[in-house]
Amino acid sequence: MLAMSKVRRILLIDDDRLQQHLIQGFVKNFRSGTFEMEGAQTYDDGLKKLLSGRYSVCLLDYRLDSRDGLELLRAARIAGCETPVIILTADDSEEVDLAAMEAGAVDYLVKTTLNPRLLERSIRYALKLDETLAQLRQLAQRDELTRLLNRREFQRILGEEWDRSVRFKRPFALVMVDIDHFKRINDTHGHQVGDEVLRHVASLLAGQVRTVDRVARYGGEEFALIMVETDRKTAAENIKRLGVLLAETPCVVPTTNLTIEVTLSAGVASSLEDAGSPNELVAVADKALYAAKAGGRNRIVMADGTVVPFSAK
């Protein structure tokens, strides 16, 4: 059952003042939940408000100030808006139904059949569908074991950050991190303990970076960090602090009373200094990571060859 205790904000985009007044009356007569409605009467104002992300659901007129409401919906979807949209129309034809669904609407309602109960049902359905889709997006973007971003989502974000870095000439650092001797942990203590170590390292990584940075499980025992507005040196300093914290916070496995000492190796590369594409940046950081492991592990190697050992002292 969808929880309806909090206030849900509805955006109505319709240039008909009478229709705005009618829908407002319907919303006031909803049987459950608390809803507040705000209106927009033009295409431009409606699109601006929809893209603000302040609304739980949007009601959109099919014909809007001599323009196509579906055009507005398409523009919102292209801009990344995920707010569920219900189309309101005077036309109950199958063509309109299909066009609305293809444009990204979750439902469409014929104005002549509207009443408070029908509108509330449609809105509740839209909210529940949005909740389900959000959960599916979470599953598609997150690694099941560590709850970090998965590799596919990392690649998408890396491409976005690369484009932003090139456009504005602002650097970001890519750090590839690998748990040292992880196979030995699995072979000695079993894969369940190995999973606990992965979760432990993932938790420390996620807890030590800024909210604007991104952490992903790249594969196996390897992690990737995107640190925006950060050069190689600063990124290495941040990762060094993480290594110190990890040395001071070993992985404790409650089910076995084991305490596992964990160390990391890391490779660091900069978007503006070390590569000409996102794929090349990954290759450069990965090469630096390999150098860290080949050089004795428990250290950071930057793309220029500088070695920064982890040390708690």
PASEBA-1860 file (N, C-alpha, C; in nm, 3 decimals):
! residues 313
1> MLAMSKVR> 0.085/-0.120/0.000/0.000/0.000/0.000/0.089/0.125/0.000 ~ 0.061/0.218/-0.091/0.142/0.338/-0.102/0.118/0.430/0.017 ~ 0.223/0.466/0.086/0.210/0.558/0.200/0.169/0.695/0.151 ~ 0.064/0.752/0.211/0.012/0.880/0.165/0.017/0.986/0.275 ~ 0.100/0.965/0.377/0.101/1.056/0.491/0.165/1.189/0.458 ~ 0.267/1.190/0.374/0.334/1.317/0.346/0.262/1.394/0.237 ~ 0.288/1.523/0.232/0.225/1.609/0.133/0.285/1.581/-0.004 ~ 0.197/1.558/-0.102/0.239/1.535/-0.240/0.204/1.659/-0.322
9> RILLIDDD> 0.300/1.708/-0.397/0.278/1.829/-0.477/0.243/1.790/-0.620 ~ 0.132/1.844/-0.668/0.085/1.817/-0.803/0.105/1.942/-0.887 ~ 0.160/1.925/-1.006/0.171/2.035/-1.101/0.068/2.015/-1.212 ~ -0.019/2.113/-1.232/-0.117/2.110/-1.341/-0.075/2.212/-1.447 ~ -0.045/2.164/-1.566/-0.008/2.253/-1.677/-0.126/2.257/-1.773 ~ -0.200/2.365/-1.768/-0.322/2.379/-1.848/-0.351/2.528/-1.863 ~ -0.379/2.573/-1.986/-0.403/2.715/-2.010/-0.548/2.754/-1.991 ~ -0.633/2.659/-1.951/-0.776/2.685/-1.928/-0.798/2.710/-1.779
17> RLQQHLIQ> -0.832/2.835/-1.745/-0.851/2.870/-1.604/-0.966/2.792/-1.541 ~ -1.071/2.768/-1.618/-1.184/2.693/-1.566/-1.142/2.549/-1.532 ~ -1.061/2.492/-1.619/-1.012/2.357/-1.594/-0.921/2.354/-1.471 ~ -0.840/2.458/-1.455/-0.754/2.468/-1.336/-0.840/2.468/-1.210 ~ -0.947/2.547/-1.211/-1.036/2.558/-1.095/-1.105/2.425/-1.067 ~ -1.148/2.358/-1.175/-1.218/2.230/-1.160/-1.126/2.124/-1.099 ~ -1.004/2.114/-1.150/-0.910/2.014/-1.099/-0.873/2.044/-0.954 ~ -0.858/2.173/-0.921/-0.828/2.212/-0.784/-0.937/2.161/-0.690
25> GFVKNFRS> -1.063/2.173/-0.734/-1.174/2.122/-0.653/-1.169/1.971/-0.636 ~ -1.131/1.901/-0.743/-1.119/1.756/-0.734/-1.012/1.717/-0.632 ~ -0.899/1.785/-0.638/-0.788/1.753/-0.548/-0.829/1.772/-0.402 ~ -0.908/1.876/-0.375/-0.953/1.901/-0.239/-1.047/1.792/-0.188 ~ -1.106/1.717/-0.280/-1.201/1.613/-0.242/-1.143/1.472/-0.248 ~ -1.010/1.463/-0.260/-0.948/1.331/-0.256/-0.977/1.266/-0.120 ~ -0.993/1.134/-0.122/-1.034/1.063/-0.001/-0.919/1.038/0.097 ~ -0.800/1.024/0.046/-0.688/0.990/0.135/-0.563/1.065/0.091
33> GTFEMEGA> -0.472/1.083/0.186/-0.348/1.152/0.155/-0.364/1.302/0.155 ~ -0.253/1.369/0.152/-0.252/1.515/0.151/-0.183/1.562/0.023 ~ -0.256/1.639/-0.058/-0.203/1.686/-0.185/-0.215/1.838/-0.193 ~ -0.116/1.898/-0.256/-0.121/2.041/-0.286/-0.100/2.058/-0.436 ~ -0.180/2.144/-0.498/-0.170/2.162/-0.642/-0.122/2.302/-0.677 ~ -0.034/2.308/-0.777/0.014/2.434/-0.829/-0.005/2.433/-0.979 ~ -0.040/2.549/-1.036/-0.069/2.552/-1.179/0.035/2.627/-1.261 ~ 0.035/2.596/-1.390/0.114/2.668/-1.490/0.027/2.678/-1.614
41> QTYDDGLK> 0.026/2.797/-1.677/-0.068/2.818/-1.788/-0.001/2.830/-1.923 ~ 0.131/2.827/-1.927/0.201/2.838/-2.055/0.300/2.724/-2.070 ~ 0.338/2.699/-2.193/0.436/2.595/-2.225/0.568/2.622/-2.151 ~ 0.619/2.742/-2.163/0.750/2.773/-2.105/0.749/2.764/-1.953 ~ 0.646/2.822/-1.891/0.637/2.817/-1.745/0.616/2.674/-1.698 ~ 0.534/2.599/-1.771/0.508/2.461/-1.734/0.634/2.375/-1.742 ~ 0.711/2.390/-1.849/0.833/2.312/-1.864/0.934/2.348/-1.755 ~ 0.946/2.477/-1.726/1.039/2.521/-1.622/1.003/2.461/-1.487
49> KLLSGRYS> 0.876/2.463/-1.453/0.834/2.408/-1.325/0.849/2.256/-1.320 ~ 0.817/2.191/-1.431/0.830/2.045/-1.435/0.975/2.003/-1.417 ~ 1.067/2.076/-1.478/1.209/2.041/-1.468/1.269/2.076/-1.332 ~ 1.196/2.149/-1.250/1.248/2.186/-1.118/1.260/2.065/-1.025 ~ 1.183/1.959/-1.053/1.188/1.840/-0.970/1.114/1.854/-0.838 ~ 1.031/1.957/-0.825/0.964/1.984/-0.697/0.829/1.913/-0.685 ~ 0.789/1.840/-0.788/0.654/1.785/-0.789/0.656/1.632/-0.791 ~ 0.556/1.573/-0.723/0.544/1.428/-0.721/0.482/1.375/-0.848
57> VCLLDYRL> 0.395/1.454/-0.910/0.326/1.412/-1.031/0.282/1.536/-1.108 ~ 0.268/1.522/-1.240/0.227/1.633/-1.324/0.105/1.594/-1.405 ~ 0.005/1.684/-1.409/-0.110/1.671/-1.497/-0.089/1.767/-1.613 ~ -0.089/1.717/-1.735/-0.050/1.797/-1.851/-0.159/1.795/-1.957 ~ -0.205/1.913/-1.997/-0.306/1.924/-2.101/-0.247/1.884/-2.236 ~ -0.326/1.807/-2.312/-0.279/1.760/-2.443/-0.259/1.875/-2.541 ~ -0.345/1.977/-2.533/-0.331/2.096/-2.616/-0.304/2.215/-2.525 ~ -0.189/2.278/-2.543/-0.146/2.382/-2.450/-0.109/2.509/-2.525
65> DSRDGLEL> -0.179/2.617/-2.501/-0.161/2.747/-2.567/-0.117/2.731/-2.713 ~ -0.201/2.657/-2.786/-0.181/2.635/-2.930/-0.058/2.548/-2.960 ~ -0.005/2.482/-2.857/0.109/2.392/-2.879/0.073/2.252/-2.830 ~ 0.152/2.158/-2.868/0.129/2.018/-2.834/0.187/1.989/-2.695 ~ 0.101/1.946/-2.602/0.150/1.912/-2.470/0.251/1.798/-2.472 ~ 0.239/1.709/-2.571/0.333/1.599/-2.581/0.473/1.648/-2.617 ~ 0.479/1.760/-2.687/0.609/1.821/-2.719/0.679/1.863/-2.589 ~ 0.601/1.919/-2.498/0.656/1.958/-2.367/0.704/1.834/-2.292
73> LRAARIAG> 0.625/1.727/-2.296/0.662/1.604/-2.226/0.791/1.546/-2.283 ~ 0.803/1.546/-2.415/0.925/1.493/-2.478/1.047/1.577/-2.437 ~ 1.029/1.709/-2.436/1.139/1.798/-2.398/1.182/1.771/-2.253 ~ 1.085/1.746/-2.166/1.116/1.717/-2.026/1.191/1.585/-2.012 ~ 1.149/1.484/-2.087/1.215/1.354/-2.080/1.358/1.363/-2.133 ~ 1.378/1.437/-2.242/1.512/1.455/-2.297/1.603/1.523/-2.196 ~ 1.546/1.615/-2.117/1.623/1.688/-2.015/1.647/1.604/-1.890 ~ 1.596/1.481/-1.888/1.621/1.392/-1.775/1.515/1.393/-1.668
81> CETPVIIL> 1.403/1.460/-1.692/1.295/1.465/-1.593/1.228/1.328/-1.580 ~ 1.214/1.279/-1.457/1.153/1.149/-1.433/1.020/1.160/-1.360 ~ 0.970/1.282/-1.340/0.841/1.302/-1.275/0.730/1.235/-1.357 ~ 0.646/1.152/-1.296/0.539/1.089/-1.372/0.439/1.193/-1.424 ~ 0.397/1.177/-1.548/0.307/1.273/-1.613/0.180/1.202/-1.659 ~ 0.066/1.262/-1.626/-0.065/1.214/-1.670/-0.120/1.315/-1.770 ~ -0.155/1.270/-1.889/-0.209/1.358/-1.992/-0.360/1.375/-1.974 ~ -0.406/1.499/-1.982/-0.548/1.531/-1.980/-0.589/1.572/-2.122
89> TADDSEEV> -0.695/1.512/-2.174/-0.734/1.538/-2.311/-0.885/1.533/-2.328 ~ -0.936/1.605/-2.426/-1.077/1.600/-2.461/-1.105/1.489/-2.562 ~ -0.997/1.430/-2.614/-1.008/1.329/-2.719/-0.983/1.191/-2.659 ~ -1.081/1.100/-2.674/-1.064/0.966/-2.618/-1.025/0.862/-2.723 ~ -0.964/0.907/-2.831/-0.926/0.816/-2.937/-0.806/0.731/-2.898 ~ -0.794/0.614/-2.963/-0.682/0.525/-2.936/-0.551/0.587/-2.980 ~ -0.554/0.671/-3.084/-0.433/0.737/-3.134/-0.372/0.827/-3.028 ~ -0.458/0.902/-2.958/-0.410/0.991/-2.853/-0.351/0.909/-2.738
97> DLAAMEAG> -0.417/0.800/-2.704/-0.369/0.712/-2.598/-0.228/0.663/-2.631 ~ -0.210/0.611/-2.751/-0.080/0.558/-2.792/0.026/0.667/-2.798 ~ -0.012/0.783/-2.851/0.084/0.894/-2.862/0.131/0.939/-2.724 ~ 0.038/0.943/-2.629/0.073/0.985/-2.493/0.170/0.886/-2.428 ~ 0.143/0.756/-2.446/0.230/0.655/-2.388/0.369/0.658/-2.453 ~ 0.373/0.674/-2.584/0.501/0.678/-2.654/0.584/0.800/-2.615 ~ 0.516/0.910/-2.579/0.588/1.031/-2.538/0.642/1.021/-2.396 ~ 0.594/0.922/-2.320/0.644/0.903/-2.185/0.544/0.925/-2.075
105> AVDYLVKT> 0.416/0.941/-2.109/0.312/0.957/-2.006/0.285/0.823/-1.939 ~ 0.245/0.826/-1.812/0.212/0.703/-1.741/0.062/0.672/-1.750 ~ -0.017/0.772/-1.789/-0.162/0.752/-1.800/-0.220/0.868/-1.878 ~ -0.343/0.850/-1.927/-0.411/0.964/-1.987/-0.558/0.957/-1.948 ~ -0.618/1.074/-1.921/-0.755/1.084/-1.875/-0.834/1.176/-1.967 ~ -0.956/1.136/-1.997/-1.046/1.218/-2.080/-1.118/1.316/-1.989 ~ -1.111/1.443/-2.023/-1.164/1.547/-1.934/-1.312/1.531/-1.905 ~ -1.390/1.488/-2.005/-1.535/1.479/-1.986/-1.575/1.370/-1.888
113> TLNPRLLE> -1.485/1.276/-1.859/-1.516/1.167/-1.766/-1.453/1.187/-1.629 ~ -1.382/1.299/-1.612/-1.308/1.320/-1.487/-1.400/1.339/-1.368 ~ -1.358/1.284/-1.256/-1.421/1.308/-1.126/-1.313/1.289/-1.021 ~ -1.336/1.331/-0.898/-1.232/1.322/-0.795/-1.176/1.181/-0.776 ~ -1.265/1.081/-0.775/-1.220/0.944/-0.750/-1.132/0.892/-0.863 ~ -1.172/0.919/-0.989/-1.094/0.873/-1.103/-0.957/0.941/-1.107 ~ -0.954/1.072/-1.081/-0.828/1.145/-1.082/-0.737/1.097/-0.970 ~ -0.793/1.075/-0.851/-0.712/1.028/-0.739/-0.654/0.889/-0.768
121> RSIRYALK> -0.737/0.802/-0.828/-0.688/0.668/-0.862/-0.571/0.676/-0.959 ~ -0.582/0.762/-1.060/-0.477/0.776/-1.159/-0.348/0.830/-1.096 ~ -0.362/0.928/-1.008/-0.245/0.986/-0.943/-0.178/0.884/-0.851 ~ -0.258/0.809/-0.776/-0.201/0.707/-0.688/-0.128/0.600/-0.770 ~ -0.187/0.563/-0.883/-0.122/0.466/-0.972/0.011/0.523/-1.023 ~ 0.012/0.649/-1.064/0.134/0.713/-1.115/0.243/0.717/-1.009 ~ 0.205/0.748/-0.886/0.302/0.754/-0.777/0.359/0.616/-0.745 ~ 0.273/0.516/-0.745/0.320/0.380/-0.718/0.411/0.331/-0.829
129> LDETLAQL> 0.376/0.361/-0.954/0.460/0.322/-1.067/0.595/0.391/-1.059 ~ 0.595/0.520/-1.022/0.720/0.594/-1.009/0.808/0.534/-0.900 ~ 0.747/0.493/-0.791/0.821/0.429/-0.681/0.884/0.299/-0.729 ~ 0.809/0.220/-0.805/0.860/0.092/-0.857/0.973/0.114/-0.956 ~ 0.956/0.212/-1.045/1.060/0.241/-1.143/1.187/0.292/-1.076 ~ 1.172/0.371/-0.969/1.288/0.419/-0.894/1.365/0.302/-0.834 ~ 1.292/0.202/-0.783/1.357/0.084/-0.727/1.430/0.005/-0.835 ~ 1.368/-0.003/-0.954/1.431/-0.074/-1.065/1.557/-0.001/-1.112
137> RQLAQRDE> 1.550/0.134/-1.116/1.668/0.211/-1.154/1.780/0.189/-1.054 ~ 1.743/0.180/-0.926/1.843/0.157/-0.822/1.910/0.022/-0.844 ~ 1.830/-0.080/-0.875/1.886/-0.212/-0.899/1.975/-0.213/-1.022 ~ 1.937/-0.136/-1.123/2.014/-0.134/-1.248/2.145/-0.058/-1.233 ~ 2.154/0.032/-1.136/2.270/0.118/-1.121/2.365/0.075/-1.011 ~ 2.320/-0.015/-0.924/2.399/-0.048/-0.805/2.450/-0.192/-0.806 ~ 2.568/-0.209/-0.750/2.623/-0.342/-0.730/2.549/-0.409/-0.615 ~ 2.504/-0.529/-0.637/2.419/-0.597/-0.540/2.488/-0.620/-0.407
145> LTRLLNRR> 2.616/-0.654/-0.410/2.688/-0.688/-0.287/2.725/-0.564/-0.206 ~ 2.784/-0.465/-0.269/2.839/-0.350/-0.197/2.747/-0.230/-0.193 ~ 2.645/-0.226/-0.279/2.553/-0.113/-0.295/2.621/0.010/-0.353 ~ 2.744/-0.004/-0.398/2.808/0.104/-0.472/2.754/0.105/-0.615 ~ 2.788/0.210/-0.690/2.754/0.212/-0.831/2.817/0.091/-0.900 ~ 2.747/0.037/-1.000/2.807/-0.073/-1.075/2.890/-0.019/-1.190 ~ 2.955/-0.108/-1.260/3.048/-0.067/-1.365/2.977/0.006/-1.479 ~ 2.861/-0.039/-1.515/2.787/0.024/-1.625/2.752/0.169/-1.591
153> EFQRILGE> 2.704/0.192/-1.469/2.669/0.328/-1.429/2.794/0.413/-1.415 ~ 2.903/0.352/-1.368/3.029/0.424/-1.361/3.073/0.473/-1.499 ~ 3.063/0.387/-1.599/3.103/0.425/-1.734/3.018/0.541/-1.786 ~ 2.890/0.540/-1.754/2.802/0.649/-1.797/2.844/0.781/-1.731 ~ 2.865/0.778/-1.600/2.904/0.899/-1.527/3.041/0.947/-1.571 ~ 3.133/0.854/-1.596/3.266/0.890/-1.642/3.258/0.969/-1.772 ~ 3.172/0.925/-1.864/3.155/0.997/-1.990/3.102/1.138/-1.969 ~ 3.006/1.152/-1.878/2.951/1.285/-1.848/3.057/1.376/-1.787
161> EWDRSVRF> 3.132/1.323/-1.691/3.235/1.404/-1.625/3.347/1.441/-1.723 ~ 3.378/1.349/-1.814/3.481/1.380/-1.914/3.437/1.497/-2.003 ~ 3.313/1.492/-2.051/3.262/1.600/-2.136/3.263/1.734/-2.061 ~ 3.226/1.731/-1.934/3.223/1.853/-1.853/3.365/1.905/-1.831 ~ 3.458/1.815/-1.806/3.597/1.853/-1.781/3.658/1.918/-1.905 ~ 3.633/1.858/-2.021/3.688/1.912/-2.146/3.625/2.047/-2.179 ~ 3.496/2.057/-2.157/3.424/2.180/-2.193/3.468/2.298/-2.108 ~ 3.481/2.276/-1.977/3.510/2.387/-1.886/3.656/2.392/-1.842
169> KRPFALVM> 3.736/2.299/-1.895/3.878/2.296/-1.861/3.901/2.283/-1.711 ~ 3.820/2.200/-1.649/3.831/2.173/-1.506/3.864/2.026/-1.487 ~ 3.966/1.994/-1.406/4.011/1.854/-1.396/3.923/1.770/-1.305 ~ 3.925/1.642/-1.329/3.878/1.547/-1.229/3.977/1.432/-1.226 ~ 3.986/1.367/-1.113/4.080/1.257/-1.097/4.005/1.124/-1.100 ~ 4.067/1.028/-1.164/4.015/0.892/-1.162/4.112/0.807/-1.081 ~ 4.059/0.738/-0.981/4.140/0.653/-0.895/4.091/0.509/-0.907 ~ 4.180/0.421/-0.944/4.149/0.278/-0.946/4.211/0.216/-0.821
177> VDIDHFKR> 4.131/0.144/-0.745/4.174/0.088/-0.617/4.153/-0.063/-0.617 ~ 4.250/-0.137/-0.564/4.241/-0.282/-0.560/4.278/-0.332/-0.420 ~ 4.201/-0.428/-0.369/4.232/-0.487/-0.239/4.350/-0.582/-0.255 ~ 4.453/-0.563/-0.174/4.573/-0.646/-0.184/4.546/-0.789/-0.135 ~ 4.600/-0.886/-0.208/4.596/-1.028/-0.170/4.453/-1.075/-0.141 ~ 4.359/-1.028/-0.220/4.219/-1.066/-0.194/4.196/-1.215/-0.219 ~ 4.261/-1.271/-0.320/4.246/-1.414/-0.348/4.289/-1.497/-0.227 ~ 4.393/-1.452/-0.159/4.441/-1.523/-0.039/4.333/-1.522/0.070
185> INDTHGHQ> 4.262/-1.409/0.081/4.154/-1.401/0.181/4.045/-1.502/0.147 ~ 4.005/-1.508/0.021/3.902/-1.603/-0.022/3.948/-1.747/-0.001 ~ 4.072/-1.774/-0.041/4.122/-1.912/-0.031/4.139/-1.957/0.113 ~ 4.175/-1.863/0.201/4.201/-1.898/0.341/4.072/-1.904/0.424 ~ 3.985/-1.807/0.403/3.868/-1.793/0.491/3.734/-1.819/0.421 ~ 3.734/-1.831/0.291/3.609/-1.857/0.220/3.550/-1.731/0.159 ~ 3.462/-1.750/0.062/3.407/-1.638/-0.012/3.311/-1.551/0.071 ~ 3.247/-1.609/0.172/3.159/-1.528/0.256/3.239/-1.424/0.333
193> VGDEVLRH> 3.356/-1.464/0.382/3.443/-1.368/0.449/3.496/-1.267/0.347 ~ 3.528/-1.314/0.228/3.569/-1.222/0.121/3.463/-1.118/0.091 ~ 3.337/-1.160/0.093/3.227/-1.066/0.069/3.221/-0.961/0.180 ~ 3.246/-1.005/0.305/3.246/-0.910/0.417/3.358/-0.807/0.400 ~ 3.473/-0.851/0.351/3.584/-0.759/0.328/3.548/-0.659/0.218 ~ 3.485/-0.707/0.113/3.442/-0.617/0.004/3.344/-0.512/0.057 ~ 3.249/-0.556/0.137/3.151/-0.461/0.193/3.218/-0.362/0.287 ~ 3.314/-0.410/0.363/3.386/-0.323/0.456/3.462/-0.213/0.383
201> VASLLAGQ> 3.537/-0.251/0.281/3.612/-0.153/0.203/3.518/-0.058/0.131 ~ 3.410/-0.112/0.075/3.313/-0.028/0.004/3.252/0.076/0.097 ~ 3.221/0.035/0.220/3.163/0.127/0.318/3.260/0.240/0.352 ~ 3.386/0.206/0.370/3.487/0.309/0.400/3.506/0.404/0.282 ~ 3.510/0.348/0.162/3.523/0.433/0.043/3.407/0.530/0.032 ~ 3.286/0.479/0.044/3.168/0.563/0.030/3.159/0.668/0.140 ~ 3.209/0.633/0.259/3.199/0.724/0.372/3.303/0.833/0.374 ~ 3.410/0.818/0.296/3.519/0.914/0.302/3.524/1.012/0.185
209> VRTVDRVA> 3.447/0.988/0.081/3.449/1.080/-0.033/3.341/1.186/-0.017 ~ 3.354/1.294/-0.092/3.254/1.401/-0.090/3.128/1.354/-0.162 ~ 3.017/1.423/-0.135/2.891/1.385/-0.199/2.895/1.406/-0.350 ~ 2.982/1.496/-0.398/2.990/1.520/-0.542/3.075/1.416/-0.614 ~ 3.151/1.336/-0.538/3.235/1.234/-0.598/3.153/1.106/-0.619 ~ 3.209/1.012/-0.694/3.139/0.888/-0.724/3.231/0.769/-0.697 ~ 3.173/0.665/-0.636/3.248/0.544/-0.607/3.174/0.426/-0.668 ~ 3.247/0.340/-0.738/3.185/0.224/-0.803/3.266/0.099/-0.776
217> RYGGEEFA> 3.198/-0.013/-0.778/3.269/-0.140/-0.781/3.295/-0.170/-0.927 ~ 3.422/-0.166/-0.964/3.458/-0.180/-1.104/3.456/-0.326/-1.149 ~ 3.483/-0.415/-1.056/3.483/-0.557/-1.087/3.568/-0.633/-0.988 ~ 3.520/-0.750/-0.941/3.596/-0.828/-0.845/3.628/-0.748/-0.721 ~ 3.758/-0.737/-0.690/3.800/-0.659/-0.573/3.852/-0.521/-0.612 ~ 3.817/-0.475/-0.731/3.865/-0.346/-0.780/3.753/-0.242/-0.775 ~ 3.789/-0.121/-0.729/3.694/-0.012/-0.719/3.744/0.107/-0.801 ~ 3.651/0.193/-0.839/3.686/0.313/-0.916/3.624/0.434/-0.850
225> LIMVETDR> 3.701/0.542/-0.838/3.652/0.665/-0.778/3.671/0.780/-0.877 ~ 3.568/0.858/-0.894/3.575/0.982/-0.972/3.570/1.097/-0.874 ~ 3.677/1.177/-0.870/3.685/1.291/-0.780/3.685/1.419/-0.862 ~ 3.572/1.490/-0.859/3.558/1.608/-0.944/3.637/1.726/-0.888 ~ 3.676/1.815/-0.979/3.752/1.934/-0.941/3.876/1.897/-0.858 ~ 3.942/1.789/-0.897/4.054/1.736/-0.818/4.169/1.698/-0.911 ~ 4.290/1.740/-0.875/4.407/1.700/-0.954/4.468/1.572/-0.896 ~ 4.574/1.523/-0.961/4.636/1.398/-0.918/4.683/1.403/-0.774
233> KTAAENIK> 4.754/1.509/-0.740/4.815/1.519/-0.608/4.710/1.518/-0.498 ~ 4.605/1.597/-0.516/4.499/1.604/-0.415/4.428/1.470/-0.403 ~ 4.404/1.405/-0.517/4.339/1.274/-0.515/4.424/1.173/-0.438 ~ 4.555/1.176/-0.462/4.646/1.084/-0.392/4.644/1.109/-0.241 ~ 4.639/1.235/-0.202/4.633/1.269/-0.059/4.505/1.215/0.004 ~ 4.393/1.228/-0.070/4.266/1.178/-0.018/4.267/1.026/-0.003 ~ 4.322/0.958/-0.103/4.328/0.813/-0.096/4.424/0.766/0.013 ~ 4.530/0.843/0.034/4.622/0.807/0.141/4.552/0.812/0.277
241> RLGVLLAE> 4.468/0.913/0.298/4.392/0.920/0.424/4.300/0.799/0.438 ~ 4.244/0.756/0.326/4.159/0.639/0.329/4.239/0.514/0.367 ~ 4.359/0.502/0.312/4.443/0.388/0.345/4.480/0.386/0.492 ~ 4.507/0.503/0.548/4.538/0.513/0.691/4.418/0.469/0.774 ~ 4.299/0.516/0.734/4.176/0.478/0.806/4.154/0.328/0.798 ~ 4.179/0.270/0.681/4.160/0.126/0.665/4.257/0.049/0.753 ~ 4.381/0.097/0.766/4.479/0.032/0.853/4.435/0.036/0.999 ~ 4.366/0.144/1.035/4.320/0.160/1.173/4.185/0.093/1.197
249> TPCVVPTT> 4.121/0.049/1.089/3.987/-0.008/1.100/3.983/-0.141/1.024 ~ 4.040/-0.246/1.078/4.037/-0.376/1.009/3.895/-0.428/0.998 ~ 3.877/-0.523/0.909/3.745/-0.582/0.887/3.718/-0.688/0.993 ~ 3.612/-0.667/1.069/3.572/-0.763/1.172/3.453/-0.842/1.118 ~ 3.465/-0.974/1.117/3.359/-1.062/1.068/3.289/-1.124/1.188 ~ 3.171/-1.071/1.227/3.105/-1.115/1.352/3.073/-1.264/1.356 ~ 3.036/-1.323/1.243/2.994/-1.462/1.243/3.108/-1.560/1.271 ~ 3.231/-1.515/1.249/3.346/-1.603/1.269/3.446/-1.550/1.371
257> NLTIEVTL> 3.420/-1.432/1.426/3.513/-1.365/1.519/3.650/-1.340/1.456 ~ 3.651/-1.329/1.325/3.776/-1.301/1.255/3.799/-1.151/1.245 ~ 3.925/-1.111/1.248/3.964/-0.973/1.220/4.063/-0.978/1.105 ~ 4.025/-0.920/0.992/4.106/-0.927/0.871/4.175/-0.793/0.847 ~ 4.308/-0.795/0.847/4.383/-0.675/0.811/4.380/-0.658/0.659 ~ 4.345/-0.538/0.615/4.328/-0.513/0.472/4.415/-0.395/0.430 ~ 4.484/-0.411/0.318/4.556/-0.299/0.258/4.511/-0.283/0.113 ~ 4.542/-0.166/0.058/4.500/-0.133/-0.077/4.617/-0.092/-0.163
265> SAGVASSL> 4.600/-0.107/-0.293/4.688/-0.045/-0.391/4.601/0.045/-0.478 ~ 4.659/0.157/-0.525/4.579/0.252/-0.602/4.659/0.314/-0.715 ~ 4.590/0.344/-0.823/4.648/0.417/-0.935/4.567/0.542/-0.960 ~ 4.633/0.655/-0.985/4.565/0.784/-0.998/4.601/0.849/-1.131 ~ 4.499/0.900/-1.200/4.521/0.973/-1.325/4.428/1.093/-1.329 ~ 4.469/1.196/-1.407/4.392/1.320/-1.418/4.335/1.335/-1.559 ~ 4.213/1.387/-1.566/4.145/1.400/-1.695/4.217/1.494/-1.791 ~ 4.273/1.603/-1.742/4.333/1.704/-1.830/4.480/1.678/-1.859
273> EDAGSPNE> 4.543/1.596/-1.778/4.689/1.577/-1.793/4.727/1.444/-1.857 ~ 4.647/1.342/-1.838/4.697/1.207/-1.862/4.629/1.129/-1.974 ~ 4.523/1.183/-2.034/4.452/1.103/-2.133/4.377/1.191/-2.232 ~ 4.339/1.131/-2.343/4.264/1.203/-2.445/4.122/1.154/-2.461 ~ 4.082/1.057/-2.378/3.945/1.004/-2.383/3.915/0.934/-2.251 ~ 3.788/0.909/-2.222/3.754/0.837/-2.097/3.817/0.699/-2.091 ~ 3.814/0.625/-2.201/3.873/0.491/-2.201/4.023/0.495/-2.177 ~ 4.089/0.594/-2.236/4.233/0.607/-2.214/4.262/0.644/-2.070
281> LVAVADKA> 4.177/0.725/-2.010/4.196/0.763/-1.870/4.188/0.641/-1.779 ~ 4.093/0.553/-1.806/4.082/0.428/-1.729/4.207/0.344/-1.747 ~ 4.255/0.335/-1.871/4.375/0.255/-1.900/4.497/0.310/-1.827 ~ 4.511/0.443/-1.823/4.626/0.505/-1.756/4.620/0.481/-1.605 ~ 4.501/0.500/-1.546/4.486/0.478/-1.402/4.507/0.331/-1.368 ~ 4.459/0.243/-1.455/4.476/0.100/-1.432/4.623/0.059/-1.442 ~ 4.695/0.120/-1.535/4.838/0.093/-1.549/4.913/0.138/-1.424 ~ 4.874/0.254/-1.369/4.937/0.302/-1.245/4.904/0.209/-1.129
289> LYAAKAGG> 4.782/0.156/-1.127/4.743/0.059/-1.024/4.830/-0.067/-1.035 ~ 4.849/-0.115/-1.157/4.932/-0.233/-1.178/5.075/-0.208/-1.128 ~ 5.126/-0.087/-1.152/5.260/-0.052/-1.106/5.266/-0.053/-0.953 ~ 5.157/-0.008/-0.889/5.151/-0.010/-0.742/5.157/-0.152/-0.689 ~ 5.086/-0.242/-0.755/5.086/-0.382/-0.709/5.220/-0.449/-0.739 ~ 5.274/-0.419/-0.857/5.403/-0.478/-0.894/5.516/-0.425/-0.807 ~ 5.499/-0.303/-0.753/5.604/-0.242/-0.672/5.600/-0.280/-0.526 ~ 5.509/-0.368/-0.488/5.505/-0.413/-0.349/5.372/-0.398/-0.280
297> RNRIVMAD> 5.273/-0.341/-0.350/5.138/-0.321/-0.295/5.138/-0.220/-0.180 ~ 5.017/-0.196/-0.125/4.999/-0.104/-0.013/5.059/0.033/-0.043 ~ 5.031/0.082/-0.163/5.085/0.212/-0.205/5.000/0.271/-0.316 ~ 5.024/0.398/-0.343/4.958/0.470/-0.452/5.063/0.505/-0.556 ~ 5.029/0.485/-0.680/5.116/0.529/-0.790/5.035/0.623/-0.879 ~ 5.092/0.740/-0.905/5.026/0.835/-0.994/5.070/0.812/-1.138 ~ 4.994/0.869/-1.231/5.020/0.848/-1.373/5.159/0.894/-1.414 ~ 5.215/0.992/-1.342/5.349/1.039/-1.375/5.459/0.956/-1.311
305> GTVVPFSA> 5.422/0.847/-1.241/5.519/0.758/-1.180/5.548/0.785/-1.033 ~ 5.497/0.894/-0.979/5.519/0.925/-0.837/5.456/0.818/-0.749 ~ 5.533/0.772/-0.650/5.486/0.669/-0.558/5.456/0.732/-0.422 ~ 5.337/0.703/-0.368/5.296/0.753/-0.238/5.262/0.632/-0.151 ~ 5.347/0.595/-0.055/5.316/0.478/0.027/5.208/0.510/0.130 ~ 5.125/0.410/0.157/5.029/0.424/0.267/5.105/0.410/0.399 ~ 5.076/0.497/0.492/5.140/0.487/0.622/5.053/0.556/0.724 ~ 5.035/0.494/0.838/4.957/0.555/0.945/5.038/0.651/1.027
313> K> 5.167/0.662/0.999/5.255/0.747/1.079/5.277/0.879/1.009
END
